[in-house]
Amino acid sequence: MFQIAMIEDEEHTRQEVERLISREFEKLKVQDITTEIYKTAEEFLEVKKHYDVVISDIDLPGKSGIDLGRILKAEQKDICLVFLTSYAEFAVDSYVLEAYQYILKRDMKERLPAVLQKIYQEKQKESQNFFWIGGVTDQRKLYHKDIICIRKVKGQKYVEFVMVNGAYKERLALHQIFEDLKSPAFIFAGRSYIINIDHVDRITTAAIYLEDGIKIQAGAETIQDVKTQIMEYWRNVE
């Protein structure tokens, strides 16, 4: 299910965006899509629901779209934010927030359908990258993008998958997991960790810091090796 939230206080804009969404996904022959409408940021935040993409006016009553964006980015770094506005001067604020796209309302008909199509295709691609854990009767799908790291559990024959939304233990060898992941975003950090490059926060001379406050102490050789692999990864991505 592809879920869209729209926060817009102007009725005619809401109707126009709904028409554009409906028309675009009908053209793509996509049926598993929902669009939910909110008139204010406060109303949206009360629901506490996850969406694949959030389309928001910037100039809202109460909290602005920019205020809302800051809150959402703090909670979900990779959320797709699409800002709509009548005023070009808001563009700088949206870029600072790393919004997925900034669209002037006068350009909606031309730009919004293409933006939604691109987001949908990217989400579909993401959903195909996952790792199964568990046995025959209890399996769980872990999406690559949500894995922060995989680490050996000291003194046990288990590894722990540290996720953005929890952690799971599995009786598997670390090297086997690495082979099965088949993704350049995952690299070894020493012998006890596989880390997701997309979740590396910073690296010092003695430690690797991941999101969620995870700190991996490492020697100079490991630090240099990790830095080299990260640079190679981003070079290939670009």
C-alpha positions, -999 to 999 in steps of 0.1 A, spaced: 0 0 0 13 34 -10 1 60 15 0 97 8 -8 125 33 -17 160 22 -18 189 46 -35 219 30 -59 244 43 -72 257 10 -101 237 -4 -95 243 -41 -59 233 -38 -68 201 -19 -93 192 -47 -67 199 -74 -40 178 -57 -64 149 -52 -73 150 -89 -37 150 -99 -29 121 -76 -59 101 -89 -51 108 -125 -14 99 -122 -19 66 -105 -47 56 -128 -23 62 -156 3 40 -139 -24 14 -132 -17 15 -95 -46 6 -72 -31 1 -38 -29 38 -29 -46 59 -3 -46 97 2 -56 112 35 -63 149 39 -55 172 68 -61 209 71 -34 217 97 0 204 108 -15 199 143 -43 177 130 -18 156 111 6 152 140 -22 140 163 -27 109 141 9 96 145 7 76 113 35 66 89 31 78 52 53 71 22 50 107 11 38 139 28 26 167 6 23 199 26 15 236 20 42 257 37 19 286 47 -5 268 71 -25 282 100 -7 273 133 25 253 127 39 260 92 48 233 67 85 241 75 78 235 113 61 203 104 90 192 82 115 197 110 94 175 133 90 148 107 127 148 97 137 144 133 115 114 136 120 99 102 152 110 83 143 95 50 107 107 48 96 121 14 85 157 19 69 176 -10 62 212 -2 36 233 -20 35 271 -18 25 302 -37 57 320 -26 91 313 -41 109 329 -11 101 297 9 123 276 -13 155 282 7 138 269 39 127 238 21 162 231 7 177 234 42 152 207 54 163 185 24 127 183 12 122 158 -16 107 185 -38 95 221 -36 67 230 -60 51 264 -67 13 260 -68 12 275 -102 34 247 -114 15 218 -97 -2 204 -128 32 201 -146 54 190 -118 35 171 -91 25 140 -112 62 134 -123 74 139 -87 48 114 -73 57 89 -101 94 91 -92 87 87 -55 65 57 -61 90 40 -83 118 46 -57 96 32 -29 88 1 -50 125 -5 -56 133 -1 -19 106 -26 -10 124 -53 -30 156 -50 -9 151 -70 23 165 -98 44 144 -126 59 150 -138 95 132 -164 116 121 -200 111 94 -217 91 66 -207 114 78 -172 123 95 -152 96 102 -115 96 112 -93 67 139 -67 75 142 -39 49 178 -30 41 172 7 45 160 1 81 191 -20 92 215 2 111 240 -26 118 244 -63 125 266 -72 154 278 -104 171 263 -109 205 293 -113 229 295 -148 244 266 -161 224 261 -178 190 237 -151 179 239 -119 159 217 -89 165 201 -69 138 199 -33 151 170 -16 133 157 20 132 126 6 150 140 -21 173 164 -51 174 162 -88 165 184 -117 173 191 -145 149 214 -176 150 234 -169 118 271 -164 110 280 -128 103 299 -137 71 269 -156 58 246 -126 64 271 -104 46 270 -126 15 232 -129 15 227 -91 18 243 -86 -16 243 -48 -11 273 -24 -14 257 -3 14 268 -29 39 304 -32 49 324 -49 77 336 -27 105 361 -50 122 352 -87 127 321 -81 149 300 -56 130 284 -52 96 273 -16 92 249 2 69 268 31 53 236 50 50 233 51 88 269 62 96 267 95 115 304 103 118 339 87 122 367 98 145 402 85 148 391 59 173 354 52 168 326 49 142 293 65 153 261 52 138 226 66 141 206 56 172 237 65 194 257 33 185 294 37 190 319 12 176 354 14 190 380 6 164 417 7 157 434 29 131 435 2 104 398 -6 107 389 31 107 409 37 75 394 6 59 358 18 67 366 53 54 379 39 22 349 17 16 325 46 24 342 68 -1 341 41 -28 304 35 -21 295 71 -25 317 75 -56 298 46 -72 264 60 -61 271 93 -77 
